[in-house]
């Protein structure tokens, strides 16, 4: 049993909500609506979007739980309503169609903007208290979407994610007190979990997988994207996807702070998670600009690219503050990187341009084998780095270098890299 979290890196108190990891009790969520009792059949070859949606609509009329029993059920986009929940029994598989025509086009949030695009497989808007739980699997069935994406990239190397026409697995928006617990989420066609404008979100004991080896890899299958979200706990989850693990978002562009719908990400705790071949355990993303009070505690890494990654866009004023990485162990390519991100950016004139920077980062109690380097940044006038602390760290890396000269006020205590003490 872990010790309770008490304070965020800026000194503010951690709400007691973060220390409550009780899982949803299906017996307290309302009437159960087992889909096979309402005309849905166990057949992985028959598209049953309308029949499953009808069960969701019935559950919405009274409040209750849509239960997916053992078996495989093929569907396009589904829309959960206030008062409804999703429960997947052991052996249940809710499988997404691999035809994009089976996903409705809606007004949605994607890549830092509000646009008309395809709905996710599972959608919930303005659903306070929404839960997804159980021992079953949501399967995005994404391999056909992966093939198309990589084919488009062969024809047009500048093809963007949006041009590839593929669905996310879960999109929850404008909701509070959301919990995802116990299930597996595999082979999403695009981002696996996208939370927008949500607060008090918990992911507990969730396994999130997408192909990371061989062909086709699952492009941009981020495990959990937090877009303008506050108070988020990710605990005891396993993530192995072909992009970021937990990624912070909120908007992009030179006037990002003036655009309605954009916003900050604050108060995120990532606790006792394990990361496989993800791009990073936590990424301050290419569509983020105002993020603060992020804790990653006692997480393990197995072939992950980064423990912590800051993506800095020259076209976007970004302020990342108050970050604590405590107890990272395992194998990574680079433990901490500050990376200039110039893919698909568009800088316009703004005078004065608000400053960008990373401030107050503590990385401590780490034991990591790095296959490239422990720390990496670059000298630039686009942003500032200040008030970093590296403490009680043991690491090995091929370069054996630890250059923090670009950081203003860097504290180093008891750091050993390749048997050299700093």
SULSULUR-V167258 format. One record per pair of residues at least 24 apart in sequence whose C-alpha atoms are under 10 Angstrom apart, sorted by the first residue. I is the first residue (numbers start at 1). J is the second residue. Records with the same first field share a line. If there is no record, write none. Layout:
BEGIN
I = J / J
END
This chain:
BEGIN
2 = 271 / 272 / 297 / 298
5 = 269 / 271 / 295 / 297
7 = 293 / 295
8 = 267 / 268 / 269 / 292 / 293 / 294 / 295 / 322 / 323 / 324
9 = 267 / 292 / 293 / 294 / 295 / 321 / 322 / 323 / 324 / 360 / 361 / 362
10 = 292 / 293 / 294 / 321 / 322 / 323 / 324 / 360
11 = 293 / 322
12 = 267 / 293
14 = 231 / 267 / 269 / 293
15 = 231 / 267
17 = 200 / 202 / 231 / 232 / 233
18 = 200 / 201 / 202 / 231 / 232 / 233 / 234 / 235 / 267 / 268 / 269
19 = 233
20 = 202 / 233
21 = 181 / 202 / 203 / 204 / 205 / 233 / 234 / 235
22 = 181 / 204
23 = 131 / 133 / 134 / 179 / 180 / 181 / 182 / 202 / 203 / 204 / 205
24 = 87 / 131 / 132 / 133 / 134 / 179 / 180 / 181 / 182
25 = 131 / 133 / 134
26 = 64 / 65 / 67 / 85 / 86 / 87 / 131 / 132 / 133 / 134
27 = 64 / 65
28 = 64 / 65
29 = 63 / 64 / 65 / 83 / 84 / 85 / 86 / 129 / 130 / 131
30 = 59 / 62 / 63 / 64 / 65 / 66 / 83 / 84 / 85
31 = 59 / 62 / 63 / 64 / 65 / 66 / 84
32 = 59 / 63 / 64 / 65 / 66 / 67 / 84 / 85 / 86 / 87
33 = 58 / 59 / 63 / 64 / 65 / 66 / 67 / 68 / 85 / 86 / 87
34 = 65 / 66 / 67 / 68 / 69 / 87 / 88
35 = 66 / 67 / 68 / 69 / 73
36 = 67 / 68 / 69 / 70 / 71 / 73
37 = 67
40 = 68 / 73
41 = 71 / 72 / 73 / 74
42 = 68 / 69 / 70 / 71 / 72 / 73 / 74 / 92 / 93
43 = 71 / 72 / 73 / 74
44 = 71 / 72 / 73 / 74 / 75 / 93 / 94 / 95 / 96 / 97
45 = 72 / 73 / 74 / 75 / 97
46 = 72 / 73 / 74 / 75 / 97
47 = 73 / 74 / 75 / 76 / 95 / 96 / 97 / 102
48 = 73 / 74 / 75 / 76 / 97
49 = 73 / 74 / 75 / 76 / 77 / 78 / 96 / 97 / 102 / 103
50 = 75 / 76 / 77 / 78
51 = 75
52 = 76 / 78 / 79
53 = 77 / 78 / 79 / 80
54 = 78
56 = 80 / 81 / 84 / 85 / 86
57 = 81 / 84
58 = 84
59 = 83 / 84 / 85
60 = 84 / 85
65 = 130 / 131 / 132
66 = 132
67 = 92 / 133 / 134
68 = 92 / 93 / 94 / 134 / 136 / 137
69 = 93 / 94 / 136
70 = 94 / 136
71 = 136
72 = 137 / 138 / 139
73 = 97 / 138 / 139
74 = 98 / 139 / 141
75 = 102 / 103 / 121 / 122 / 140
76 = 100 / 101 / 102 / 103 / 104 / 119 / 120 / 121 / 122 / 140 / 167
77 = 101 / 102 / 103 / 104 / 105 / 118 / 119 / 120 / 121 / 122 / 123 / 167 / 168 / 169 / 170
78 = 103 / 104 / 119 / 120 / 121 / 122 / 123 / 124 / 170
79 = 119 / 120 / 121 / 122 / 123 / 124 / 125 / 171 / 172
80 = 122 / 123 / 124 / 125 / 126 / 127 / 130 / 172
81 = 123 / 124 / 125 / 126 / 127 / 128 / 130
82 = 124 / 125 / 126 / 127 / 128 / 129 / 130 / 175
83 = 126 / 127 / 128 / 129 / 130 / 131
84 = 124 / 127 / 128 / 129 / 130 / 131 / 132
85 = 124 / 127 / 129 / 130 / 131 / 132 / 133 / 179
86 = 122 / 130 / 131 / 132 / 133 / 134 / 180
87 = 131 / 132 / 133 / 134 / 135 / 136 / 180 / 181 / 182 / 183
88 = 132 / 133 / 134 / 135 / 136 / 137 / 138 / 182 / 183 / 184
89 = 133 / 134 / 135 / 136 / 137 / 183
90 = 134 / 135 / 136 / 137 / 183
91 = 134 / 135 / 136 / 137
92 = 134 / 135 / 136 / 137 / 138 / 183
93 = 135 / 136 / 137 / 138 / 139 / 184 / 185
94 = 121 / 122 / 136 / 137 / 138 / 139 / 140 / 141 / 185
95 = 121 / 137 / 138 / 139 / 140 / 141 / 142 / 186 / 187
96 = 120 / 121 / 122 / 138 / 139 / 140 / 141 / 142 / 167 / 169 / 187 / 188 / 189
97 = 121 / 139 / 140 / 141 / 142 / 144 / 167 / 189
98 = 140 / 141 / 142 / 143 / 144 / 145 / 166 / 167 / 189
99 = 141 / 142 / 144 / 145 / 165 / 166 / 167
100 = 144 / 145 / 165 / 166 / 167 / 189
101 = 165 / 166
102 = 167
103 = 166 / 167
104 = 167
108 = 171 / 173 / 196
109 = 171 / 173 / 194 / 195 / 196 / 197 / 227 / 251 / 261 / 262
110 = 161 / 162 / 168 / 191 / 194 / 196 / 227 / 249 / 250 / 251 / 287
111 = 161 / 162 / 227 / 249 / 250 / 251 / 252 / 286 / 287 / 288
112 = 227 / 228 / 249 / 250 / 251 / 252 / 253 / 256 / 261 / 262 / 263 / 286 / 287 / 288
113 = 250 / 251 / 252 / 253 / 256 / 259 / 260 / 261 / 262 / 287
114 = 251 / 260 / 261 / 262
117 = 162 / 165 / 166 / 167
118 = 162 / 165 / 166 / 167 / 168
119 = 166 / 167 / 168 / 169 / 170 / 171
120 = 166 / 167 / 168 / 169 / 170 / 171 / 172 / 188 / 189 / 190 / 191 / 192 / 193 / 194
121 = 167 / 168 / 169 / 170 / 171 / 188 / 189 / 192
122 = 167 / 168 / 169 / 170 / 171 / 172 / 193
123 = 168 / 169 / 170 / 171 / 172 / 173 / 194
124 = 170 / 171 / 172 / 173 / 174 / 175 / 195
125 = 171 / 172 / 173 / 174 / 175 / 196 / 198
126 = 172 / 173 / 174 / 175 / 176 / 197 / 198
127 = 172 / 173 / 174 / 175 / 176 / 177 / 178 / 198
128 = 173 / 174 / 175 / 176 / 177 / 178 / 198 / 199 / 200
129 = 175 / 176 / 177 / 178 / 179 / 200 / 201
130 = 172 / 175 / 176 / 177 / 178 / 179 / 180 / 201
131 = 177 / 178 / 179 / 180 / 181 / 201 / 202
132 = 178 / 179 / 180 / 181 / 182 / 183 / 203
133 = 179 / 180 / 181 / 182 / 183 / 184 / 203 / 204 / 205 / 206
134 = 180 / 181 / 182 / 183 / 184 / 206
135 = 181 / 182 / 183 / 184 / 206
136 = 182 / 183 / 184 / 185
137 = 182 / 183 / 184 / 185 / 186 / 207 / 208
138 = 169 / 170 / 183 / 184 / 185 / 186 / 187 / 188 / 208
139 = 169 / 184 / 185 / 186 / 187 / 188 / 189 / 209 / 210
140 = 167 / 168 / 169 / 170 / 185 / 186 / 187 / 188 / 189 / 190 / 192 / 210
141 = 169 / 186 / 187 / 188 / 189
142 = 166 / 167 / 168 / 169 / 186 / 187 / 188 / 189 / 190 / 210 / 211 / 216 / 217 / 218 / 219 / 221
143 = 187 / 188 / 189 / 210 / 211 / 215 / 216 / 217 / 218
144 = 189 / 216
145 = 187 / 188 / 189 / 190 / 216 / 218 / 219
146 = 187 / 188 / 189 / 190 / 211 / 215 / 216 / 217 / 218 / 219 / 220 / 221
147 = 215 / 216 / 217 / 218 / 219
148 = 216
149 = 189 / 216 / 218 / 219
150 = 215 / 216 / 217 / 218 / 219
158 = 343 / 344
159 = 344
160 = 343 / 344
161 = 190 / 219 / 220
162 = 190
164 = 190
165 = 189 / 190
166 = 190 / 191
167 = 191 / 192
168 = 192 / 193 / 194 / 220 / 221 / 222
169 = 193 / 194 / 221 / 223
170 = 194 / 195 / 224
171 = 195 / 196 / 225
172 = 196 / 197 / 198
173 = 197 / 198 / 199 / 227 / 228 / 229
174 = 198 / 199 / 228 / 229
175 = 199 / 200 / 201 / 229
176 = 200 / 201 / 229 / 230 / 231
177 = 201 / 202 / 231 / 232
178 = 202 / 203 / 232
179 = 203 / 204 / 232 / 233
180 = 204 / 205 / 206 / 234
181 = 205 / 206 / 207 / 235 / 237
182 = 206 / 207 / 236 / 237
183 = 207 / 208
184 = 208 / 209 / 237 / 238
185 = 209 / 210 / 223 / 239
186 = 210 / 211 / 221 / 223 / 240 / 241
187 = 211 / 217 / 218 / 221 / 241
188 = 218 / 219 / 220 / 221 / 222 / 223 / 241
189 = 218 / 219 / 220 / 221
190 = 218 / 219 / 220 / 221 / 222 / 223
191 = 218 / 219 / 220 / 221 / 222 / 223 / 224 / 225 / 241 / 242 / 243 / 244
192 = 220 / 221 / 222 / 223 / 224 / 225 / 241 / 245
193 = 221 / 222 / 223 / 224 / 225 / 226 / 246
194 = 222 / 223 / 224 / 225 / 226 / 227 / 247 / 249
195 = 224 / 225 / 226 / 227 / 228 / 229 / 249
196 = 225 / 226 / 227 / 228 / 229 / 230 / 249 / 250 / 261 / 262 / 263
197 = 226 / 227 / 228 / 229 / 230 / 250 / 261 / 262 / 263 / 264 / 265
198 = 226 / 227 / 228 / 229 / 230 / 231 / 232 / 265
199 = 226 / 228 / 229 / 230 / 231 / 232 / 265 / 266 / 267
200 = 229 / 230 / 231 / 232 / 233 / 267 / 268
201 = 226 / 229 / 230 / 231 / 232 / 233 / 234 / 268
202 = 231 / 232 / 233 / 234 / 235 / 269
203 = 232 / 233 / 234 / 235 / 236 / 237 / 270
204 = 233 / 234 / 235 / 236 / 237 / 238 / 271 / 273
205 = 234 / 235 / 236 / 237 / 238 / 272 / 273
206 = 234 / 235 / 236 / 237 / 238 / 239 / 273
207 = 236 / 237 / 238 / 239 / 240 / 273 / 274
208 = 237 / 238 / 239 / 240 / 241 / 245 / 275
209 = 238 / 239 / 240 / 241 / 242 / 276 / 277 / 278
210 = 239 / 240 / 241 / 242 / 243 / 277 / 278
211 = 240 / 241 / 242 / 277
212 = 240 / 241 / 242 / 243 / 276 / 277 / 278
213 = 241 / 242 / 277
217 = 241 / 242 / 243
218 = 242 / 243
219 = 243
220 = 244
221 = 245 / 278
222 = 246 / 247 / 278 / 279 / 280
223 = 247 / 278 / 281
224 = 248 / 282
225 = 249 / 250 / 282 / 283 / 285
226 = 250 / 264 / 265 / 266 / 268 / 285 / 288
227 = 251 / 261 / 262 / 263 / 264 / 265 / 285 / 287 / 288
228 = 261 / 262 / 263 / 264 / 265 / 266 / 288 / 290 / 291
229 = 263 / 264 / 265 / 266 / 267 / 268 / 291
230 = 264 / 265 / 266 / 267 / 268 / 291 / 292 / 293
231 = 265 / 266 / 267 / 268 / 269 / 293 / 294
232 = 265 / 266 / 267 / 268 / 269 / 270 / 294
233 = 267 / 268 / 269 / 270 / 271 / 295
234 = 268 / 269 / 270 / 271 / 272 / 273 / 296
235 = 269 / 270 / 271 / 272 / 273 / 274 / 296 / 297 / 299
236 = 270 / 271 / 272 / 273 / 274 / 298 / 299
237 = 270 / 271 / 272 / 273 / 274 / 275 / 299
238 = 272 / 273 / 274 / 275 / 276 / 300
239 = 273 / 274 / 275 / 276 / 277 / 278 / 281 / 301
240 = 274 / 275 / 276 / 277 / 278 / 279 / 302 / 303 / 304
241 = 275 / 276 / 277 / 278 / 279 / 280 / 304
242 = 276 / 277 / 278 / 279
243 = 277 / 278 / 279 / 280 / 281 / 283 / 305
244 = 275 / 277 / 278 / 279 / 280 / 281 / 282 / 283 / 284 / 285 / 304 / 305 / 306 / 309
245 = 274 / 275 / 276 / 277 / 278 / 279 / 280 / 281 / 282 / 283 / 304 / 306 / 307
246 = 270 / 275 / 278 / 279 / 280 / 281 / 282 / 283 / 284 / 285 / 308
247 = 279 / 280 / 281 / 282 / 283 / 284 / 285 / 286 / 287 / 288 / 309
248 = 282 / 283 / 284 / 285 / 286 / 287 / 288 / 289 / 290 / 291 / 294 / 310
249 = 283 / 284 / 285 / 286 / 287 / 288 / 289 / 290 / 291
250 = 284 / 285 / 286 / 287 / 288 / 289 / 290 / 291
251 = 285 / 286 / 287 / 288 / 289 / 290 / 316 / 318
252 = 285 / 286 / 287 / 288 / 289 / 313 / 315 / 316 / 317 / 318 / 345 / 346
253 = 287 / 288 / 289 / 313 / 314 / 315 / 316 / 317 / 318 / 345 / 346 / 347 / 348
254 = 313 / 314 / 315 / 316 / 317 / 318 / 345 / 346 / 347 / 348 / 349 / 350 / 353 / 354
255 = 315 / 316 / 317 / 347 / 348 / 349 / 350 / 353 / 354
256 = 287 / 288 / 289 / 290 / 315 / 316 / 317 / 318
257 = 289 / 290 / 316 / 317 / 318 / 354
262 = 287 / 288 / 289 / 290
263 = 288 / 289 / 290 / 291
264 = 288 / 289 / 290 / 291 / 292 / 319
265 = 289 / 290 / 291 / 292 / 293 / 294 / 320
266 = 290 / 291 / 292 / 293 / 294 / 321 / 322
267 = 291 / 292 / 293 / 294 / 295 / 322 / 323
268 = 292 / 293 / 294 / 295 / 296 / 323
269 = 293 / 294 / 295 / 296 / 297 / 324
270 = 294 / 295 / 296 / 297 / 298 / 299 / 325
271 = 295 / 296 / 297 / 298 / 299 / 300 / 326
272 = 296 / 297 / 298 / 299 / 300 / 327 / 328
273 = 297 / 298 / 299 / 300 / 301 / 328
274 = 298 / 299 / 300 / 301 / 302 / 304 / 328 / 329 / 330
275 = 299 / 300 / 301 / 302 / 303 / 304 / 305 / 306 / 307 / 330 / 331 / 332
276 = 300 / 301 / 302 / 303 / 304 / 305 / 331 / 332
277 = 301 / 302 / 303 / 304 / 305 / 306 / 332
278 = 302 / 303 / 304 / 305 / 306 / 307 / 332
279 = 303 / 304 / 305 / 306 / 307 / 308 / 309 / 332 / 333
280 = 304 / 305 / 306 / 307 / 308 / 309 / 310 / 332 / 333 / 334 / 335 / 336 / 337
281 = 305 / 306 / 307 / 308 / 309 / 328 / 332 / 335
282 = 306 / 307 / 308 / 309 / 310 / 325
283 = 307 / 308 / 309 / 310 / 311 / 337
284 = 308 / 309 / 310 / 311 / 312 / 318 / 319 / 320 / 338
285 = 309 / 310 / 311 / 312 / 313 / 341
286 = 310 / 311 / 312 / 313 / 316 / 318 / 339 / 340 / 341 / 342 / 343 / 344 / 345
287 = 311 / 312 / 313 / 316 / 318
288 = 312 / 313 / 316 / 317 / 318 / 319 / 320
289 = 313 / 316 / 317 / 318 / 319 / 320 / 356 / 357
290 = 317 / 318 / 319 / 320 / 321 / 356
291 = 318 / 319 / 320 / 321 / 322 / 323 / 358
292 = 319 / 320 / 321 / 322 / 323 / 358 / 359 / 360
293 = 320 / 321 / 322 / 323 / 324 / 360 / 361
294 = 320 / 321 / 322 / 323 / 324 / 325 / 361
295 = 322 / 323 / 324 / 325 / 326 / 362
296 = 323 / 324 / 325 / 326 / 327 / 328 / 363
297 = 324 / 325 / 326 / 327 / 328 / 364 / 365
298 = 325 / 326 / 327 / 328 / 329 / 365 / 366
299 = 325 / 326 / 327 / 328 / 329 / 330 / 366
300 = 327 / 328 / 329 / 330 / 331 / 332 / 367 / 368
301 = 328 / 329 / 330 / 331 / 332 / 335 / 368 / 369
302 = 329 / 330 / 331 / 332 / 333 / 369
303 = 330 / 331 / 332 / 333 / 369 / 370 / 371
304 = 330 / 331 / 332 / 333 / 334 / 335 / 370
305 = 331 / 332 / 333 / 334 / 335 / 336 / 337 / 370 / 371 / 372
306 = 331 / 332 / 333 / 334 / 335 / 336 / 337 / 370 / 374 / 375
307 = 331 / 332 / 333 / 334 / 335 / 336 / 337 / 368 / 374
308 = 334 / 335 / 336 / 337 / 338 / 363 / 375
309 = 334 / 335 / 336 / 337 / 338 / 339 / 376
310 = 336 / 337 / 338 / 339 / 340 / 341 / 357 / 358 / 377
311 = 337 / 338 / 339 / 340 / 341 / 342
312 = 338 / 339 / 340 / 341 / 342 / 356 / 357 / 358 / 382 / 383
313 = 339 / 340 / 341 / 342 / 343 / 344 / 345 / 346 / 347 / 356 / 382 / 383
314 = 340 / 341 / 342 / 345 / 346 / 347 / 356 / 381 / 382 / 383
315 = 341 / 342 / 345 / 346 / 347 / 348 / 349 / 350 / 353 / 382
316 = 345 / 346 / 347 / 348 / 353 / 354 / 355 / 356 / 382
317 = 353 / 354 / 355 / 356 / 357 / 382 / 383
318 = 354 / 355 / 356 / 357 / 358 / 383
319 = 354 / 355 / 356 / 357 / 358 / 359 / 383 / 384
320 = 356 / 357 / 358 / 359 / 360 / 361 / 385
321 = 357 / 358 / 359 / 360 / 361 / 386 / 387
322 = 358 / 359 / 360 / 361 / 362 / 387 / 388
323 = 358 / 359 / 360 / 361 / 362 / 363 / 388
324 = 360 / 361 / 362 / 363 / 364 / 389
325 = 361 / 362 / 363 / 364 / 365 / 366 / 390
326 = 362 / 363 / 364 / 365 / 366 / 391 / 392
327 = 363 / 364 / 365 / 366 / 367 / 368 / 392 / 393
328 = 363 / 364 / 365 / 366 / 367 / 368 / 393
329 = 365 / 366 / 367 / 368 / 369 / 393 / 394 / 395
330 = 366 / 367 / 368 / 369 / 370 / 395
331 = 367 / 368 / 369 / 370 / 371 / 395 / 396
332 = 368 / 369 / 370 / 371 / 372 / 373 / 374 / 397
333 = 368 / 369 / 370 / 371 / 372 / 373 / 374 / 375 / 397
334 = 368 / 369 / 370 / 371 / 372 / 373 / 374 / 375 / 376 / 397
335 = 363 / 366 / 368 / 369 / 370 / 371 / 372 / 373 / 374 / 375 / 376 / 395 / 397
336 = 363 / 373 / 374 / 375 / 376 / 377
337 = 373 / 374 / 375 / 376 / 377 / 378
338 = 375 / 376 / 377 / 378 / 385
339 = 376 / 377 / 378
340 = 377 / 378 / 380 / 382 / 383
355 = 382 / 383 / 384
356 = 381 / 382 / 383 / 384 / 385
357 = 382 / 383 / 384 / 385 / 386
358 = 383 / 384 / 385 / 386 / 387 / 388 / 407
359 = 384 / 385 / 386 / 387 / 388 / 407 / 408
360 = 385 / 386 / 387 / 388 / 389 / 409 / 410
361 = 385 / 386 / 387 / 388 / 389 / 390 / 410
362 = 387 / 388 / 389 / 390 / 391 / 410 / 411
363 = 388 / 389 / 390 / 391 / 392 / 393 / 412
364 = 389 / 390 / 391 / 392 / 393 / 394 / 412 / 413 / 414 / 415
365 = 390 / 391 / 392 / 393 / 394 / 414 / 415
366 = 390 / 391 / 392 / 393 / 394 / 395 / 415
367 = 392 / 393 / 394 / 395 / 396 / 416
368 = 393 / 394 / 395 / 396 / 397 / 417
369 = 394 / 395 / 396 / 397 / 398 / 417 / 418
370 = 395 / 396 / 397 / 398 / 399 / 400 / 417
371 = 396 / 397 / 398 / 399
372 = 396 / 397 / 398 / 399 / 400
373 = 397 / 398 / 399 / 400 / 401 / 402 / 417
374 = 398 / 399 / 400 / 401 / 402 / 403 / 417
375 = 401 / 402 / 403 / 404
376 = 401 / 402 / 403 / 404
377 = 403 / 404 / 405 / 406 / 407
378 = 404 / 405 / 406
379 = 405 / 406 / 407
380 = 406
384 = 408
385 = 409 / 410
386 = 410
387 = 411
388 = 412
389 = 413
390 = 414 / 415 / 422
391 = 415 / 416 / 422
392 = 416
393 = 417 / 421 / 422
394 = 418 / 419 / 420 / 421
395 = 419 / 420
396 = 420
END
